[in-house]
Amino acid sequence: MSFKKRKKTLPTEPVRTLIQSLTHDGRGVTRIEGKPVFIEGALPGEDVTFLYTDIRRDFAEGKVTEIHTASAGRVTPLCASFGVCGGCSFQHVADSVQIGEKQSLLVEQLERIGKLSAIDLFPPLTGPSWGYRHKARLGVKYVAKKGRVLVGFRERSTPFLADIDTCHVLHPKVGLHLRDLGELIARLTIRDRLPQIEVAVGEHRISMVFRVLEDPTTEDLAILKEGAIKLGFDCFLQRHGPDSIVALHPEQPVRPTYSIQDHSIDFQFEPTDFIQVNAEINRKMINRVIDLLDLKPEDRVLDLFCGIGNFTLPIARHAAFVTGIEGGIDAVKRAYENAEANGIQNIEFHVADLTQSLEGKGWADQSYDKILMDPSRAGAEDVLSAIPHWSPSSIVYVSCNPSTLARDAGILVTQHGYKLIRAGVMDMFPQTAHVESIALFQR
């Protein structure tokens, strides 16, 4: 005999409450009988009515049904699909309030997790609020009941693709053509065997890598080429892993590029390479890193998690020598290619897994005057044990996750004798809950 778990019955009566604060993902927070309730669509200071959508032992969730008193920071979302599409969570919040909330989250994490206090803040780095996203991975789904192919992002809290025609955070040459891409794919015989498009927008070219689970027919290839010409993108096919990517149109495409004009550097990259999604914030971020490192002509600098050399090459314009470390061999290859193309010779790159022991690594046995690190969301905890040996006077830490930055900041301060001089946020992903930040530590 089997027993089905009975689904908890939710209250059907609406509840009126005052919103106290905001979660990192843009939901309002209140307390009902001592239990925190996270309410979608609500902002701090608002008097709202909501309905419960879930109740757990330690918290509950809800959704606004009526706003009685609106926050001064509330704005009308630009996208008609906001609230359904999971790509954005902050479109109902004014830009200045968004960045303020992200800064508050950074401070809260540094204080609570890092056990730090009296944090001095940089002015936030801000840029374009819309059309900024140059890199994205778009889901693709043929929906027979709708008789069309959907292209875009998943719905909030579901595995289904949102039914959207446009996306205002994507670069307009892509975001305004999601329906066109769907109609293009709908003409293929393998329309239900194409789950993903990787998009990379350079300064002069747009690349799209179509992930296919079945070989396209000759007719399919002709349709894709026609669409690439009409919509103005370079078309690639990926049948298996990254090594299987081949160019369809043009047959010998030119790599997309982006430039860092202040340091006279032009980067070339492959469509699947990691690059910063927001070109304007990236340029401002590089300048802030250069300023914070306070580079001298005699400085030897270590750039950890260096990617294709986004920071490494600009730093090399101002230092004696720079060593870049990255886990992926393809990224290191691209970094060397870009260094050569830009005439930069005071530089070297190494492939290394920075979560593993560095014993026997020649570059790790040296000392460095300054260190930059830009890790993934997991942070840099594993490599921090080498800091005393390297003995840098300054460390600049660029982070895409304030909680792991806070953890690592605590380690640098309490275990290795560094002081957090300043920290701040950078609006790399407006309209979303993503928090990009930067911190300066000095010995």
Secondary structure by P-SEA (a helix, b strand, c coil): ccccccccccccbbbbbbbccccccbbbbbbcccbbbbbccccccccbbbbbccccccbbbbbbccccccccccccccccccccccccccccccaaaaaaaaaaaaaaaaaaccccccccccccccccccccccbbbbbbbbcccccccccccccccccccccccccccccccccccaaaaaaaaaaccccccccbbbbbbcccbbbbbbbbcccccaaaaaaaaaaaaaabbbbbbbcccccccccccccccccccccccccbbbbbbcccccccccaaaaaaaaaaaaaaacccccbbbbbccccccaaaaaaaacccbbbbbbccaaaaaaaaaaaaaaccccbbbbbbcccccccccccccccccbbbbbcccccccccccccccccccbbbbbbccaaaaaaaaaaaacccccccccccccccccccccccbbbbbcc
